[in-house]
Amino acid sequence: MSSDANPVPLADADLDALVDDWLDWDQVGELLGVTPAKVRTMVKDHELAQAVPRPGTPPSVPALFFDGAEIVKGLPGLLTVMHDNNFTDRECIAWIFTDDDLPGRPIDALRENRGSEVKRRAQSLAF
């Protein structure tokens, strides 16, 4: 049996290797024109996902979650689907930035306005 379907559990993925650019909550707040406290609420409400990319760094959000000063279309809905299926923020980020069989990474599909395809794939993860 092949082990390359998901060799590393999502929770153990090296996010710093998967995600090139991170924004801390202050930077996200500045980008969106909101306070860091509002960013915290957005994370809590699954509009955004955050993680500590490597030890010693603050909680951060992948920069590719933004298109200019807006959250990438479809991301909040995708995060809600994944959280409803008991994924953590860390697991969500790992899956969104892992090259799967979409083709390509789910983040790239979202940024290309192929969100329904990504959401369907995320819904199937629960099974």
Protein Blocks (a to p, Z undefined) as FASTA:
>chain_A
ZZklmmpafklpcfklmpmbdcdfklmmmmnopafklmmmmmmnopaccddfbghiacdd
dfklpghjaccehklmmmmmmmmnopafklmmmmmmpccfkgccfklmmmnopmmmmmmm
mmmmmZZ
